[in-house]
């Protein structure tokens, strides 16, 4: 099944330019969590995006410009604690108009004003959206914020985030992961990527996919950020949401399987996955 989705990438023509492969906008990061923004952005670049911009709290800009060479940055208004403030809304919405897809959430933090910003952006951003991490946590108890969106949405919860969305225990989610993913996909009218061992992808129309790549070495901080960047990249390149998420989950795990051969499960870190993406793409026949 996975190969019919990966087959949608096709061969790249020679007479193309960066604008042909998607403009991705990553809204992420806060003081102490610059890595989430960096990993998401770099993963999007390694996954074939033409242009990637990282929208970050303005005090992080200097360090992010050092961490990110190929990725552009957009410094945004911040709170006193160094997370994005409500004043960032207009800048984010204006810039998103120039982009093909927005990824929102990695490393944003849990400050109340930032959570309120996320809810405002869900209503205001008129582009396909990939919602992850603290972006998902801002929705706790208010899934209707997603169901009313007019634009395509993907959410990428881990089991703890899924449990909070459904007001269930984590054990209940893990006992029937497919049912949990399908339920949230239907409620939110979104493609759901329930991360973890045997990642589950579910669409609002009932399609499901259970991923069979990956290993225990991927149980490390930042690997989910890499996945978010990959999904956003594929959507930005014009792949439909379900195929983009299925392909990203498969290739993410495949990169992990390449990395575990090189590093072993104890020493793998999230950036190893990014380094191994080129080989994973080749193994999957994407050239």
C-alpha positions in Angstrom: 0.0 0.0 0.0 2.7 2.5 0.9 4.3 2.4 -2.5 1.2 3.7 -4.2 1.6 6.8 -2.0 5.3 7.1 -2.5 4.8 6.7 -6.2 3.1 10.1 -6.3 6.5 11.8 -6.0 7.6 11.0 -9.5 10.8 12.1 -11.1 12.0 15.7 -11.0 12.2 17.5 -14.3 15.5 19.2 -15.1 13.9 22.5 -16.0 12.7 23.4 -12.5 13.5 25.9 -9.8 13.0 26.2 -6.0 9.5 27.7 -6.4 8.3 24.4 -8.0 8.9 22.4 -4.8 6.9 24.2 -2.2 7.3 27.1 0.2 7.0 25.9 3.8 6.5 28.1 6.8 7.4 26.6 10.2 6.0 28.5 13.2 7.9 27.0 16.2 10.3 27.5 19.1 10.6 29.3 22.4 13.3 30.0 24.9 14.9 26.6 25.7 13.3 24.9 22.7 15.1 26.2 19.7 16.0 22.7 18.7 12.4 21.9 17.8 12.2 24.7 15.3 15.6 23.8 13.8 14.9 20.1 13.4 11.5 20.7 11.8 12.9 23.2 9.4 15.9 21.1 8.4 13.8 18.0 8.0 11.6 20.0 5.6 14.7 21.0 3.6 16.0 17.5 3.5 12.7 16.2 2.3 12.8 18.2 -0.9 11.2 21.6 -0.1 12.3 24.5 -2.3 12.0 27.2 0.4 11.6 26.9 4.1 11.2 29.8 6.6 11.2 29.4 10.4 9.0 31.9 12.2 10.4 32.2 15.7 10.4 34.5 18.8 12.6 37.5 17.9 15.1 36.9 20.7 15.9 33.5 19.2 16.8 34.9 15.8 20.5 35.3 16.3 21.0 31.7 17.4 18.7 30.3 14.8 20.6 32.1 12.0 23.7 30.2 13.2 21.9 26.9 13.5 20.1 27.2 10.2 22.1 27.8 7.0 19.7 27.0 4.2 16.5 28.0 6.2 15.3 31.6 6.3 14.1 33.1 9.6 11.2 35.4 10.4 11.6 37.1 13.9 8.2 37.5 15.5 6.9 39.4 18.6 7.3 37.5 21.8 6.2 37.4 25.4 8.5 38.3 28.3 9.3 34.6 28.8 10.4 34.2 25.1 7.5 32.5 23.5 5.3 33.8 20.7 2.8 36.5 21.7 -0.6 37.3 20.3 1.0 40.3 18.6 2.7 37.8 16.2 -0.7 36.8 14.7 -0.8 39.4 11.9 2.8 38.8 10.8 2.3 35.1 10.7 -0.9 35.3 8.7 0.6 37.8 6.3 3.6 35.6 5.7 1.6 32.5 5.4 -0.2 34.0 2.4 3.1 33.6 0.4 3.5 29.9 1.4 2.0 26.6 0.4 1.8 25.0 3.8 2.2 26.0 7.5 3.6 23.8 10.3 2.5 25.0 13.7 3.5 23.9 17.2 7.0 22.4 17.7 8.6 23.9 20.8 6.1 26.7 21.2 5.7 26.2 24.9 2.7 26.1 27.1 2.3 29.8 28.1 -1.4 30.9 28.0 -0.9 33.7 25.6 0.9 31.4 23.1 -1.9 28.8 23.4 -4.4 31.6 22.7 -2.3 32.6 19.7 -2.5 29.0 18.3 -6.3 29.1 18.5 -6.4 32.4 16.8 -4.2 31.1 14.0 -6.3 28.0 13.4 -9.1 30.3 12.5 -7.1 32.8 10.6 -4.5 30.9 8.5 -5.9 30.2 5.1 -3.5 27.5 4.1 -3.0 23.7 4.6 -1.8 23.2 8.2 0.3 20.6 10.0 -0.4 20.9 13.8 2.1 19.3 16.2 3.3 19.2 19.8 2.3 22.4 21.7 0.0 23.3 18.9 -2.0 20.2 19.7 -1.8 20.8 23.4 -3.4 24.2 22.9 -6.6 22.4 21.7 -7.2 20.3 24.8 -10.9 20.3 25.3 -11.7 22.2 22.2 -11.4 19.9 19.1 -14.1 22.0 17.4 -11.4 24.5 16.6 -10.1 22.0 14.0 -13.4 20.7 12.7 -14.5 24.2 11.6 -11.4 24.9 9.5 -12.0 25.4 5.8 -8.5 24.3 4.9 -6.7 21.0 5.0 -5.3 20.0 8.4 -3.0 17.3 9.6 -2.4 16.6 13.3 0.5 14.5 14.7 -0.2 13.6 18.3 1.9 11.2 20.4 -0.2 8.9 22.7 -0.1 11.4 25.6 -1.4 14.2 23.4 -4.0 11.9 21.9 -5.2 10.9 25.4 -5.6 14.5 26.4 -7.6 15.3 23.1 -10.0 12.4 23.8 -10.0 12.8 27.6 -8.9 9.2 28.0 -6.1 7.4 29.8 -3.0 6.8 27.7 -3.4 3.0 28.2 -6.9 3.2 26.6 -5.5 5.0 23.6 -2.7 2.4 23.2 -5.1 -0.5 23.6 -6.8 0.5 20.3 -4.6 2.9 18.5 -6.5 2.6 15.2 -9.9 3.4 16.8 -8.4 6.4 18.6 -6.9 7.8 15.4 -10.0 7.2 13.3 -12.2 8.8 16.0 -10.1 12.0 16.1 -9.9 12.1 12.3 -13.7 12.0 12.1 -14.2 14.6 14.9 -11.7 17.1 13.5 -12.1 16.4 9.8 -8.3 16.1 9.7 -5.7 13.5 8.8 -4.4 12.1 12.0 -0.9 10.7 12.5 -0.8 8.9 15.9 2.9 8.5 16.5 4.7 5.7 18.3 5.5 2.0 17.6 3.5 1.2 14.5 2.5 4.8 13.7 -1.2 4.9 12.7 -2.5 7.3 9.9 -6.2 7.9 9.6 -8.2 10.1 7.3 -11.7 11.6 7.8 -13.1 9.3 5.1 -12.0 6.2 7.0 -8.7 5.3 5.3 -6.1 3.9 7.7 -2.5 2.9 7.4 -0.2 1.3 10.0 3.5 1.9 9.5 6.0 -0.9 9.7 9.3 0.9 9.6 11.2 2.3 12.5 12.9 1.0 15.7 13.4 1.7 19.4 16.4 4.0 18.7 13.8 6.6 17.6 12.5 7.0 21.1 14.4 10.2 21.5 13.5 13.9 21.8 13.1 15.6 18.5 12.2 12.7 16.2 8.6 13.9 16.1 9.8 17.3 15.0 11.6 15.7 12.1 8.4 13.9 11.1 6.4 17.2 11.2 8.9 18.8 8.8 8.7 15.9 6.4 4.9 16.0 6.3 4.8 19.7 5.7 7.4 19.4 3.0 5.4 16.7 1.1 2.2 18.7 1.3 4.0 21.8 0.1 5.2 19.8 -2.9 1.6 19.1 -3.9 1.1 15.6 -2.4 -2.4 15.0 -1.0 -2.6 15.0 2.8 -3.1 11.3 3.4 -0.4 10.2 0.9 2.0 12.9 2.4 1.5 11.6 5.9 1.7 7.9 5.0 4.9 8.6 2.9 6.5 10.7 5.7 5.8 8.0 8.4 7.3 5.3 6.2 10.4 7.3 5.2 10.9 8.6 8.7 11.0 5.1 10.0 13.1 3.9 7.1 15.6 6.7 7.9 15.6 5.5 11.5 16.3 1.9 10.3 19.3 3.3 8.3 20.5 5.3 11.3 20.2 2.4 13.8 22.6 0.3 11.6 25.2 3.2 11.8 24.7 4.4 15.4 22.9 1.6 17.3 19.7 2.1 19.2 21.3 3.6 22.3 23.2 6.4 20.6 20.7 7.6 17.9 19.5 11.2 18.1 16.9 13.0 16.0 19.4 14.7 13.7 20.7 11.3 12.7 17.3 10.8 11.0 17.8 13.9 8.9 21.3 12.8 7.9 19.9 9.4 6.8 16.9 10.8 4.8 18.8 10.8 1.5 19.6 7.1 1.8 16.0 6.4 2.9 14.7 8.2 -0.2 17.0 6.1 -2.4 15.9 2.9 -0.8 12.2 3.8 -1.4 13.0 4.6 -5.1 12.6 8.4 -4.8 15.4 9.9 -6.9 
